[in-house]
Amino acid sequence: MAQSPRQKLIKDIELSLGGGIIDVELDADHYNVSIDHALDRYRQRSSNSTEESMMILALTKEQSDYVLPDIVIEVKDVYRTVTGISGTTYGNDIEPFEAAYLNTYLLHAGRAGGLLTFEAYSQHREMLGRMFGSEYLFTWKRSSKTISFHRKVKTNDESIVLHCYNYRPEEDLLADVYGGYWIRSWAVAESKMIIAEARSKFSQIAGPQGGTTLNGEALRQDAATQMDKLDQELVTYTDGGDPLHFVIG
């Protein structure tokens, strides 16, 4: 059975800490929390962790509130696929190529038409949209990932398109040539910090040869230095981020 990207990363972290040569005092839960912290840090601070996408939402009759997936950060706009005007049921009532055909061969037979007719039809469509409700007013609640529509839905057969900003999925981030390396490096530093916390409880272990001194403080300093370096990489966009991209944090 093939390993998941997270399982491969856990094995990579274990080997980076010397697993297989020495006994690393971490369980699966420790590795998972280190990866979770790395993902949270990256999503909070890097624009490379977000993307712009379109989502299809099927509306339910008499229902106004819908809970979206956790990866959604912000809903920018809502587009209807049903217009209900000009005798059409689905899609736009004006399509550029059809308008060009109408403009050229019907309204201006024998000569090429300009853009004025298409502009007139576009304005006509916008006016009908304002009259018959071509848009959905909505409220987005980021904490609960809930979108609320300020309209009574009267049918079950309508789907709308949500223009969203969302986090890139975990598998996509771990496979990213820049972001994946950053997340792996931060997870290794987090794992070192966990080990340092455990080893710092007892600086020395008594033994027949005088005892053993643990390196908890050295591990802590190494992990802290590595984290500072990785934070600086986010500031300089070494992770593949874009200073003009959408980011929350």
N, C-alpha and C positions, 0 to 999 in steps of 0.2 A: 504494500500500500504506500502510495507516494506521500511524503511529508508535506504539511502545509507550510506556507512562508513563515508563520510564527514558530513552528516547531524547528525549522531550519535555523532561524535566528537564535532560538534558545540554545541549540547545540553549538552554534558559532560563539555565543557569549561564554558558554561553559569552557570551550577550548581556549578562548582568549584569556581566561582566568587561570589557565593551567590544568584544566580538567583532563584526566587521563594520566597525568604525571603526578599530581598531588590530589588530595581529597578536598574538593571545594564544598564549603559548608552552606550550600544553598539548595533549597527545594524548588519544585516546579512553580509554586506560588511566588517565590521570590523573583524568579526570572520573569514571570508574567507581569508582576507589578512593576518591574524595571522597564519592560517594554511599554506598558500602559503609560508610565510617567514620561517616557521619551516621546510617545505619540502625542500626549497632551501638551507637552512643552512645544513640540514642533507645530502643532495645529494652532497654538495660541500665538506664536511669534513669527511664523514663516508664511509668506504669501504663496509659496510653492505647495502648501498643504490644501489649498482651496481651488475650486474650479467653478465655472459658470455652466449651467445645464438647464435643460427643459424636462419637465415631468408631466406626465399625463395623469389627471385625477378624474375618476368617474364619480359624478355627483349622484347622491341618493335623495329621493323625494322627501321633502319636509326636514332635511338635515342641513344645518348651517355650519357646524363645527367639524373639522377633520384634523386628525393627528398625523403629521408627516414623519418620515424617518428621522432618526437622531442626527444623521449626517447633514441635514438641511440647516443652514445658518440664517439665511434671509430669503424672503420671497419678494422679488423686485416688482413683478407685474403678473397679471392674469389675462390670458387671451381666450376668447370663446371660439369654438369651432362651429357653433350653430348660430346663424344670424337671424333666421326666421323672417327675412324681408325680401322683397323683390321676387317673391314666388319660389325662393330657394329654401332648402332645409339645412344643408350642411355646407361648410366652406364659405369662401368669400363670394359675394354676388358680382364682384368685378375682378376679372383676372387679366393681367396685362396683355397677354397674347390675344385673348378674346376681344379685348377693347381695341387693340390694334386692328384686328380683322373688321370690327364694326366701323371703326374710324375710317379705314382705307376703302373698304368695298361697299359700304352702305351709305354712310353720311357724306362721303366725298368721292362718289363714283367717278372714275376717270382721272383722278389725280390723288397724289399722296397727301394724307392728312397730317396735321401737326400734333403737338402735345396738348393743345387747348381742350380738345374733347375729352381726353383721358383725365385731365385735371378737373374738368366739370363733373365727370362721373365720380371721381374720388371725393370731391366735396359733397356730392349728393349722397354718397355712401356714409360719410361721417355724420351728416345731418340726420339720416335715418337711424344711425346707430345711437345718437343722442336721444332721439325720440322714442325708440323701442328697446333701449337697454342692451347695447352691444357689449358693455363692460360690466364686470363684477367689482363692486367696492368690497374691500376686505380689511381685516385687522390681523396682523401676524404677531403671535406671542412666542418670543424666542425661548423663554424658560420652559414652557410646556410643549413646544413644537406644534402649536395648534394654530390653524388658520380658520378664521371665522368670516363668513360671507354675510354681507348686509342685504340679503335678498332672500325671499322665500322660494326655495327650489320646488318646482311643480312637476318635474318629470324625472324618470330614472334613466333615460336614454341619452343624456348629454354628458360629454367629456370636455374638460377644459385643460388648457396648457398653462403650467406654472413656470415662470421664468425665475430660476432660483440660483443662489450662491450656496454651495455645499462643500463639505470636507471631502477630499479624495478618499476613497476606500483604503482600508489598511493594506490590503494586498497590493494595491497600486502604489502606495507610498513606499512599501518595503522593496518593490521592484524598481523604483526610481534610482537612476545611477547617482544622483546627488543626494536626494532626500533619504534614500535607504541607507546610505553610508553614515549620514548624520545621526539617524535614529539608532543605528547599531552602536555607534560610538557613545551616544548618550546612555543607552541601556547598559553598556559595559561599565561606564562611570557610575551609574546608579547601583549596579551590582557590587562594585567595589565599595561604595559607601555603606551598603547593607552589611557587608563582611566587616568593614571597619567598625561599625557600631557594635557588632557582636564581639569582636576581638578587643575592643577598648574596655569592655567590662572587666576584663582581667588582663592586666599588662604582662603578667608572668604566670606560668604554670609550673608548680613545683615538681621536681623529678629527682631520681637517684643521682644524677650527675650535676645537680645544682639548679635544675629548672630550665625552662624555655621562655624567651622573651618574644611576645607576639608583636606583629607589625601593624597594629590597628591604626595608630596615628599616622604612619607613613602612607598607608592606603587611603586614609581620609584626605591627606594633603594632595595626593596624586589625583584622586577623584575630583576634588574641588578645582584643581588647576585645569583638568581636562574639561570640566563643565564651563569654566570661564572662557576657555578657548573656543568651545562650541557655540556659546552665546555670541561671541564676537563674530563668528562665521555667519550667523544670521544677520548681524548688523551690516556686514559687507556683502551679503547676498551670495556667499560662496556655495550655499546649499541649493542654488538654482532659483531662488526667489526673484521676484520682479518688483522694483520699488513703486511701479505704477499699477500694480495689481491690487485686487480686493483682499483685505485682510482684517480680521477682528482680533484685537488684543493689543 
